[in-house]
Amino acid sequence: MSNDKKPDFSDVRSAVHTTEQVKPDFSDVQSRVASTEAIANNDPPAERTYTVEKGDNLSKIAKHFYGKQDWKRIFDANRDQLSDPDRIHPGQVLRIPAREDDSTPPSDH
C-alpha cells in the first residue's frame, strides 16, 4: 500500500453556458403609415381603422381619436361586427369615422 494522498475534488464545480444569442421577439410589433395627401389637397380626412388592444373600450378609443368619449359614433360605424358596445376584443379591427368638427386628423395610436 502506498502513502500517496489521493487528490481532493470535492470543491470542483461545473457549469454549462450557451454561446447562442437570444433572438429578439417581434411578435407584438405593429406598424402603421398615415398619408398626408388628403390634408395637402384639402380633402376631407379618410376613415381610419384601429386594432383593439387589451384594456381598450369604445370610450377610451373615442377619447384618443376625437378628444372626447364619443363612443357611439364608433359603435354605429361598426354595427356590422358589434352588437354590444361593451363587447370588443383585442385584435378586432374597428372603423373610426373621420372627425366632423375638424379636418386635422388626430395622431395615430
Helices and strands as residue ranges (DSSP letters): H 37-40, E 48-51, H 58-66, H 71-77, E 93-96
